């Protein structure tokens, strides 16, 4: 392994280079972090878990203001499919600026916008794209979620929306109402009403005490029974919104069977099915879109994060028969981000040209194999799961159970592992129940050597943390 801890930016950008653990990294706050702490609101979150200030970045590597190099397996929470400062993405921005393209154009047509739309449609399953249209929303995924639920209610004339335990759809009024995490809601009032939550298939913590295929069937039966029960107290919804792979909920993939049955139910009941692929879409799952594993199509597909190639952009693609908007009925100033459309189109071209969806599948399998080997040696790892380069490792207290007889989550251990990984040059995210799931979301360009380093650094972090816990 190459030690690049104190190299300059020109050497840092060599994609094959990775950090090397020799001593534990220095994570004491420097002047930049202390300045941020002084000026920025208490709402800041990532700097509390990652006390580093990024000076340079390229590919999957970031270098902080102390000259320390980190392998980033967070990638802007999945928003950087090609990693940092991809030369072709950078050049695309330069070319567009030099050509005189405006930064944003509301929803006025431009050749840049037309090219982006065609790239998106080409990236989608052909049958779905053929029957669909695109809607540009504001720059964030939450903006697109708001538009999707508004469209579903408009088309159906109904107000109810079904969501799922563990779901994450955003932090705006409507999207937060659809989100499962109670910590984000406990000091909030007046969120969107008429939202009902149902169990998401989660074998380790199955609400029916079954897990696996039996748990999937019980979940589907429960949803279907509520819709058929005139005494359920729950009115038929306008839509059901679901992440084919839950992200912030803990990298939990829904099975093909479960998604197929959900599609059947919504078609039979005249309910719109919304797939939120803000995080799991655009190649991350090892498919262009995660719903392709199930061989079904949504009525409305939500995209953001990676779809802009690293710049802010969100959009919906939905079947034309549901396009019931009046002109100007849903707008947003920054829905015409021309630079994001240019980088998004270029990113899709690169992903296809360089077979990065296949790379995500292969590198994810390589990492998963190493993590499963670690699990066999460390009792604190209850489960390794996910698809492609969207992987979660659930951390528990060995031998302990909660009131439901499930493995007892250990968020303190998860936090120690995350910190120990950072001290060894590896950036990973936390999430899931009680924040006890460690998550890998690296750029799709990650290679074998970098995957092997990530697995090594994570194993070191787990081993060190487990030893400390036993003392």
C-alpha positions, 0 to 999 in steps of 0.5 A: 500500500502506498503511503500518501499521507503527506503528499501534495494534491497532484500526487494525491489525485492518482486514483490507485493511491490509498492511505496506509495505516502507520499511526492513528490519524490526528483528529483533534480540531484545527483552526478551520474546524474551530472557526466553523464551530464558532460561526455555524449553527448547532444543526451541523451534523457531519463535522461532529462525526468527521472532525476533519476539514477537507482541503483537496479531493479526487476520486475516492480520496480526500485530503484534510488540512493536516495533509492526511488522506482518507478513503471516502466511502460516504461520497456525499451520502451517495451523491458523487457517483464518480467520486470527487473532481472527475476530470471529465465532469470538471471539463464539462463544467468548464466547457459549458461555462465557456460556451455561455450556457446560463447557470439556471433557466427556470424551465425554459428549454435549452439544448443542455436540458434536452440532452440530459432528458435523453440520457435519463430516458436511455438509462431507464428500462426501455418500456418504462421510459417509452410511456413516461415523461420527466418533471424537474423539481428543486435542487434537493431530493425532498423537493422531488418527494413533495412534487411526487406526493402532490401529483399522486393526490392531484391525480387520485383525488385522495389524501392518504399516503402509505409509507414504511417503518425505517423510511427516509424521504427528506426533511421538508414538511411532507417528506419528513411526515413520510420518514420513519425516524422519530428523532427528527419528528419529536420536536415538530408539530404540524407535519403533513397529515394522513400518513400511515406506516407499515412494516418494511421487510427486515429479517433481523427485526421482523415485526411479525417475528418471522423474517425471510420469505415468511416475513415478506408474506406476512408484511404483504398480507398485512398491507392487503388486509388493511386495504380490504378491511372496511373497519381498518380505520385507514382510508385507501391511499393516493399512493404508496411510497417506498425505497427499494433499498432503504438507505438511512433506515440501514441499507435494507433491501426489499426482496423481489417478491415483496416489491412484486406483490406490492406492485400487484396490490397497488394495481388491483387497488388503483393506488399509485406506486412511488419508488424513491431511488434518490440514494439507491438509484443510478447504478449504486445497487448493481443495476441502473435502478434497484427496482429492476431486480424485481422486474416491476415498474413504478408509476412515479420514480424519484431521482436526485443525488447521483442523477446530477453527477455531483451537482444539485438536481432532482426530478421525477419520471412518471407515466404520462397517463398520470400527468394531470398538472396544469401549466405552472401548478408546481414550480421552483426557481432552481429546477433549471440548473443547467450545470447540473443537467450537463454534469448529470448527462456526462455522468450517465454517459461515463457510467455506461461507457465504463461499465460502472454499474457492473463495477458496483456489483462486483466491488460490492460483492468483493467487499461483502465477502470480506465483511461476511468473513469478519462477521464470522469472527466478531459477534458484534456484527449481527448482519451484513446486507445490501446490494451493489455498493450500498452495504450495511453492517448492523452492530449489536451487543453479543448475546443480548436481546431487546424486549422483542427478543431481537438482537440488542442494538449497540449504537455506542459500539457503532460510534466507536467503530466509525471513529476508529475507522476514521483514525485509520483513514476510512470514512463510513456513515452510520444509520439504521435503528438507534444509529447502530448500522455502519454503511458503505456508499463509496463512489461507483469508480472504486477499484479492488485495491481500494475495496481491499483497503476499506475492508482492512481498515474496517476490520482493524476498527472493529477489532480494536473497538471490540478489544476496548469493549472487553477491557 
